[in-house]
């Protein structure tokens, strides 16, 4: 009873700290300790929090781990692993929900702001296709593919088929550089040029390509890195 009482009082103090100041002044293991309260209401979670940090090397790495990897840590069961693994997904959904008011993506700044949340907490490379009509009204966003930390392939036929299905006349590509910089590589520029040509043959303009890394984004159009080809120009409506 005495040990349980000590833990209860400790939790009450933690709850009060969070209520007053959020996680201000908390160490990484204290945040994890508090998080685990919701999966383990009757257990001292402090040792588990330390074990997670020691096993994965840091707070960010803990949140990025899969459920299977988390369960490899002694004391972490299915409920705890599911909770921890869900945190970044909750955060990503929150970030994406903030951009739902964007009905028209008529500037590079809006595009970058729209794209950054798509990659929040994502550790592998992904590429999205953002589709718009003649007035740059948002029609839909589709995940085209994902791969390893630095590699993802996009068949041009798949991209064209999706754009046609949505009735898009203008599209934007967005992909991330996990652990890298928000700058297009030469391979990105070549891929953009090839996909731009494939789309143009079907009457669809590839107006920009957004590169995201570390919650920052770069527009290839606004940074003058968007490849040009004879007879192919940006949409006259697009505010580069």
N, C-alpha and C positions, 0 to 999 in steps of 0.2 A: 504493500500500500504506500509505503514511504517513497519508493522509487517512482511509482506511478504519479504520486502527488508532485514530485519534483518536475517530472516531464510535463504535467499539466500546466504548472505555473510557468514553465519555460515557454510553452506554446502560447499561453495567454499574453506573455510579454512580447513575443514575436508578432502576434496578431495586432497588438496595440501599436507596435513600431510601424507596421505596414499601414495601419489605419491612419496614422498621423502623417507619415512621411513617405509612403510607398516603399521602394527598395533603396532609398537614399541611405548611404552609409553601410549597406549590406555587402558582405564579401560574397564571392561566387558560391562558395559552399553553403552559405546561409540562405541564399535564394533557392538553391536546390533542396535544402532541408525543408524550407517552407513549402515548396512545390509538392514535395512528397507527403506532406500532411494530408492532402486530399485523397491520396491512394492508400495511405497507411495511417489511419486515425489513432491507432493504439500502440504505435511503435516509435521508439526514439530514432528519428531519421538522420540525425547528425552524422553518425558513422557511415551510413549509406551515402550521404552527400560527399563526404571525403573520399570514399571508395570510388565513386563515379569520377570525380575530378582526377584522382590518381590513375585510374584505368585509362581514361580517354585523353588526359593531358590538359584539359581546360573546359570551362563552362560551355563555350560555343561548340566544341567537339562533342560534348555530351548531348546537346540538343540536336545535333546533326546526325547522331547515330541512329541506326535502324533498331526496330524492336528486338530483333534477334541479337544484335550486338549488345544492346542494353541488358538483355536477360542473361548474358554471359557473366555479368557481375554478380557475385553471391549476394543474395538478399533482395535482388530486383526481380519481382515476379511479373506476370502478364499485365496486371492493372497498372503497376508503376511504369513499366516500359511503354505501355500504350499512352499514358498521361504525358510522359516526357517527350515521346516522339510526336505527339499532337501539338505541342506548344508552337513550333514554327509554322505548322499548317494553320492554326488559329490566327497567328500573327499575319501570315501571308493573305489569308482570306480578308482580314480586317483592312490591310493595305489596298487590296484590289477593290473592296467595296467602296473605298473613298473615291475611286475614279469612275464609278458607275454614272456619275452625273455628266460625264463627258459624252455628249451626243455628237459633237463635231470635232474632229481632230485636224484643225486647219492651221496648225503651226508646229514647227519642230519642237518648241518648248512643251506644248501640250502632249505631243507624241512621247517625248522622253518621260514626262511625268506619268503618263499612262502606262508606259512599258516597265518602269523600274519595279513596281510591285509584283509583276508577273514572275520575277526571279527571286523574290525575297526568300531567303533561307534555302535556296536550291543549290546543291553542290555539284550536280552534273550539268553538262551543257544541254541547253534546250533551244529550240527555235520556234517562233510563233509567226503566224501570218495574220495581219490585221487588215480587215477588208472595209472599204468605203465606197460610196457612190460618187457621182460626178460633183456633188456639193461637199464631199469629204465628210458625209454623215457616216457614223460608225455602223457597220452592218454585222460585224461579228469578229471574234478572235479565236483562232484555232491553233492548237499545238501540232506542229508539223512533225516533230521528231525530237528524240533525245538520245544522248549517248554517253560516252565516258567524259571525264573532266575536261577534255580538250578536243573532242571530236563528235560531230553529228553530221550525217548526210541527209540531203533533201533532194529527192528526185523531182526534176522540173515538171514532169507530167502530173505528179501528185499535187504540186502547188497550183498549177493551171486548173486542174479539175476542181479543186476546192474553191478557187476564186470564181470560176464560172458558175458553180452551184449556188453561190451566194449572190450572184449577179453583180459582182464588184467591178468597178471600172478603174479604181485606184487601190493599190495595196501597199503595205509597209511590212518589211521583215524586221524581226527583233530577235536577237539572240544574246547569250551571256558568255562571259569569259570567267569561269569560276577560278578564283584565286589569282586572276590576272588584272589587266587594266581595261578600262572602257574605251579602247581605241581599236579601230579596224586593222586587221593584219592584211598583208598582200593577198593571202588566200581568201579572206573575207571579201576583198574588193573584186577579185576574179570571179568568185561565186556570185556576187551581186550582179556583175555584168552579164554572166551567162543566164541567170534567172530573169533578169530584166529583158533580155532579148526574147526568151521563151514566152514571157507574158505579153510582150508587145505584139508578137505575131497573132495573138488572140484579142488584141485591142484593149489590153489592160496595162496601165502605167504602174511601174514600181517606183514610187515617189521618194522613198527613204528607206534606210536600214539603220536601226537603232542598236548600238552595242551597249550592254549593261555589265557592270562589274562593281562589286562592293557597294551596292546601293547608289551607284552613280551611272549616268548614261551619256552617250555621245551620239548625236545625229550625224550620219555620214553626209547628209545634204548640207546642213548648216556649217559643217566643218570643211566643206568643199572637197570631200573625198568620194562623193557619189560618182560612179563612172558614167561618162557620156558616150553615146554612140550616134553616128550620123542618122538624122531623121527621127531621133528619139529625144524628147524633151520632157521636163517635168510638167505636171498639170498646171495650167495657167491659174487655177484657183488656189494652189498651195502656197502658203506664205512661208517661204524658206528664209 
